[in-house]
Every structure is written in structure tokens, then in C-alpha cells.
Amino acid sequence: MEEKKISYEEINTSEITNVQFCTWIDKGNYAPYHWHRAIEIVYVLEGELLVTAENHSKLLLPGRCALINMNVIHSNKATKPDKYILLQIPVDFLKKFIPNVQELKFVVNDGLEEKAKQNKIEQLKKILEKMKELDDNRSEGFLLYFNCLLFELLCLMHGSFSEKIYQADMVRKKRDFARLNKIMDYVAKNYRRNIPLEEIAKVALFEPKYFCRFFKKHMGITFLEYQNELRLSYIYRDLINTEDLVAEILERHGFANYKLFRRMFKARFGDTPLKVRARLKN
């Protein structure tokens, strides 16, 4: 069976724009914790999307957007059909125009800002809508006009949403991120079996007690909960994309406790596996 490595997500950028831009439409999605060397903006057009980043979750309804900074571990979940604009801007591209971009973070709190700042967020969304229109039509002059909008968006981000990261915070975040990435890679390769706490603590070069505190602080859940969430994400994917029996899917992904699975699944998706599968088919 193909080995899964889910922590780092490769960005498939366009050769002509150097970014990834698309209108994403699906019948339901559960992307477990991952990261990429890019800034990501999602703008929901239909349905809803739950985005979790840096231990905070936000439910995006139509007309709302979120920005995830580069190298930030995050996940997203849609329990019903949804449609959203996705823009991913690689850090190597950004560094050409914002040389100190790795010393910055971009903060966009859509719906939570005072009027002047919220107006800037509305400007950002208008630019994304214009980019979508260009991308949909691909008429003559597409590349010129698309890049004009892309750089207008970057100027807006830099001028209105960027904040300096203190050097001490940069060093600490880099160290913590390296440890988390090592942990996530190890779990991705071994998630089908139960990984003892002592084993994963050694991977992170921690004592088990300190590892538990470190993991909960940065991920917002315990390590055991994370293992089960990861399995659940793969089970959900197979449930909606295959006709396989639920028992076969559970066995494939190492989820041995059926009662726990049922409880977790209903808490995450609001119904039983078979009812969710039937609803999404219809």
C-alpha cells in the first residue's frame, strides 16, 4: 500500500502565474493537519468550511474568508457540498517582491475587525472575485490582468494586514515547527497502528510528560486524539469516494474500536457513516 505523508503539502502552481488559483468545488472534504511553504487564502462562496490553524477554529460561511500563513499547521473540514476560491502564494515567489516576508505574518480576521479594517478585507475579497472571473473566462490578456490583480492583492496584504514577527518568536516558532513536522511525518507513516507515547516522545526528543504538554499546547488536542482524527480523515475520504464496507475501511486505516469510531464520526459529521454517505450521494 502506498505510504501516506500528509504533513507537508506540495503546491501545484501555474507555470504562467507562479501561484495556485482555483475555484474548489466538492461534495465534502476533511483535510487533516498539514502545512505548506505558501500563504493560503480561502474565500467561501457556497456551503461552509471549518478552518483550524494555530489551535483556533473558525467556521467560514458564504462571503467569509481566511488567511493561513506559511509553515502554519492547519486543517479544514466541509461536511456538506461547498465551493470556495483557493489562492496559494509560494514563499519563494513572495521573497522576490517582499524580501523580508519570512519576518512577517499576515492577519485577516474577517467579520471581527473594526469598520476601516473590515473595509480592507472587503477590498481583498473583491480582488479575489475579479481574479476568479478572469480565471473562469481565460480571455485574451488573461495573464496581464490576472497578474495586475495578484500584485494589487499583495500590496493590500503588505500594507494593511502584515505584522512584524519578533526575532525571539521567530527562533522559537522555527524550533517548535521542526519538532511538530517530525512528529506528523512519523505518525503519517505509522498511523495504522497504535503508537505508544514513549515511542513518539523519543521521535521529538522529549520526555513523555513534557511531550504531552508540548503537543496539546500547539495542536489543541491530545496525541491520541490526533491519531484518531487522522484515521478518521482517511476513513471519511474512503467513505464518500468508494463503495467499500465501513468495516473494511476501518480495518484499512487501523481503527479497531468501532464504538469510539461511531461516537467520533457522529460528533464530527452529525450523523452515522452510512447516512452521511447516502446524503452526499444525493
N, C-alpha and C positions, 0 to 999 in steps of 0.2 A: 504493500500500500504506500502511496506517495506520502512522504513526510511533510507535515504542515509547519510552516514558520510564519506566525501571524503577527509578531510584534512590529517588524519593520514592513511598511507597505510601500512598494515601488510606485512612483508616479509616472503614468504614461502621458508624457507631454506631447503636444503637437509640434511637428518639425518646423512649422511656419510661424507659430505664435510663441513657442517655448513655455507655454503653460498648459494645464489641463482645464478645459472649459466644456461643460456639457449640461444638458437638461436630463436629470436622472429620473426615470420612471420605473417603479417596481411594485410588486403586489405585497410587499412586506420584506423587511430586512433586519438582520441582527448582526452587526459587525462588532466582534469582541475587541477588547483593548488592543490598540496598535498605535503606531506613530509614523511620521514621515518627515523628511527634510524639506518641508514646504509649509507655507501658510495656507490654511484651508478656510474657505468661506462657503457656507451653505445658506441658501435662501429658499424657504419653503413656499411653494405655490399652491399645492393641494395636499390634503391629508395632514399628518403630524409626524414629527421626528423628535425623539428624545436623545439629546446630546449630553454626554458626560465627559468632562475634562477637568483635570486637576482637582478631583474629589468634589466637583459640583455638577449637578444635573439641571438641565433646562429643557422644558418641553416647547418645541417650536411649532406654532400653529401657522396657518397660511398668512403670509405677509411679514413673517418674522425671519430674522437671520442670525447667524452666529459665526464668530471667527475663532479658529483654533490656531494657536501659534506653532511655529516649527518645533519639532522634537518634543511635543507635548503628547503624553499618552492619553488616548481618548477612545470612546466607543459611541456607537449610535444604534438606535433601535426604532423600527417602524412596525407597528403591529397591525397595520391596515395599508391598503394601497396608498402610495404617496408620489409626489412629483416635486422635485426641487432643483434649483440651479446649484451646480458644484463648480467652484473655482479653486484650483490648487496652483500656487506660485512657488516653484522651487527656490531654495535659498541661494543656489549658485547663480540663478538669474537675477535675484534681488540684489546680490552683492555687487553686480556691475553698476547699479544705479544708486544703491544705498550701501556704501562700503561698510558702515558700522551696523548693519541690520542685525547682526547677532548680539549686539549690545542693547537691542530694543525689544520691547514686547508691544503688541497692538491690542487695545482693549475696546471691544464693541459690546455694549450692554443694551441691546435693542429692547425698547419698551421700558427701560429702567432709568433712563437719563433725563436730565432737565431739558427744557424745550430747545435751547440752542444746540446742545449736543445731539439730541434726537433728530433735529433737522439735518444734521450732517449725516446721520445714519440713513435717513430717507434719501439723501443725495446718493449715498453709496448704493442703495437698492435700485434707484433709478438707472444708475450706470450699468448695473448687472442686467436689468431688464433690456436695456439697449444692446448690450453685448449678446444677450440671448436672441434678440430679433435678428441681429447680423449673422449669428451662428446658424440660425434656422434657415435663413434665405441664401447665404453664401453668394450674394450677387457680386457684380464687378466692383472692385475696390474694397472687397471684404477685409483683406489683410491690413490695409492702410487705416480704415475706420475702426477696426477692432483694436489695433494697437494704440490708436488715439485714445480710445475709451479705457484700455488697460492702464495706460500711463496717467490718465486723469484719475483713475481709481487709486493708483499707487501714490500720487501726490496727495489725494484726500486722506488716505490712510496715514501717510507720513506726517502730514500737517495737523491732523485732527485726532488721531487715535493712537499715536506712538508714545511710549513712556520709556525712559532710560532705566536699564537694569543696573543696580549697584554691583560693583566688581565682586564683593564678597558673596552676594546672592548668585552671581554667575558661576563662581567656582563651586559653591555648594550644589547648585542645581545640576551642573555638569557631572559631578561625582555621583549624586543620587540617581540621575538618569542612567548613567552607565551601569549601575547596580541593578536597577529595575529592568533594563533591557536584557541583561544577562539572565535574570530570573525568568522573564517572559519567554525568552528563547528556549530555555531549558524546559519550561512547562509545555511549550508548543510541541516539543519533540517527545514528551513523555506523558501527555495529559490522559492517555487511555488507562493508565494505572494510577493507583493512589501513591502520591509522592510524600513520604514521611517528612515531617517538619525538620528533623535533623539533617536530612539529605539536602533540602533546598536551602537551608541556612548555610551549609558549607559552600554551596554554589555562590552565595552572596558574601561569603567570608564574614558571617555574623554568628554569634551565639544564638540558639533558638529563641530565647526570650526576647532579645533585642530585635531579632528578625521580625517577630510578630508585631512589635510596636512600629518598626520602620514600614512594614508592608501596609498595615492598617492606616497609618498616617498618610501615605502617599496614594494609596489606591481607594481608600474609603470602605473597603471590605476586608474580611479576613482572608488568609491564603486558601483555606478550604473552600470558602465561598467563591473565590476567584476560579479555582479548579472546576467547581461545579458550573459556574457561569460560562466558562469556556466550552465545556462539554455541551451545555445547553444551547449555545450559539450554533454549534455544528449540527446538533440534533434538529434544531428549528430549520436550518437550511435544508437538510435532507428531507424533513417532513413536508415542506412546501414544494420541493423540487423533484421528489421521487414518489413512487407508489409503494415503497418498501413498508413492511410491517413495522409498527412502533417498536416492538420487542427487538427486531433486527437492528434498527437504528440505534437503540440504547446500547446493545451489545457492541456494535461497531465503535462506539465512542466511549466505552468504558464506564457507563453509568449503571451501576449494579443495583442501587437502591430505588426501586420503582415508586414506592410511596413518596420518597423525598423528591424524585423527579416530578411526579404529578403535582405535588404542592408547589414546587418552584415554578413549574411551567404555568400553572394557573395564576400564580402571583404576577408573573411577568407578562403573560399574554391574555389573561382574563377569561380563559376557557380551557377545556380539555384539548389534548393534541388532535384528536380526530375531528372535533368541531371546528378548530382553527383551520385545519387542512380543508375541510368542506367549505367553510366560509370563503377562504381565499380562492378556491376553485371557481366559486360562483361570482 
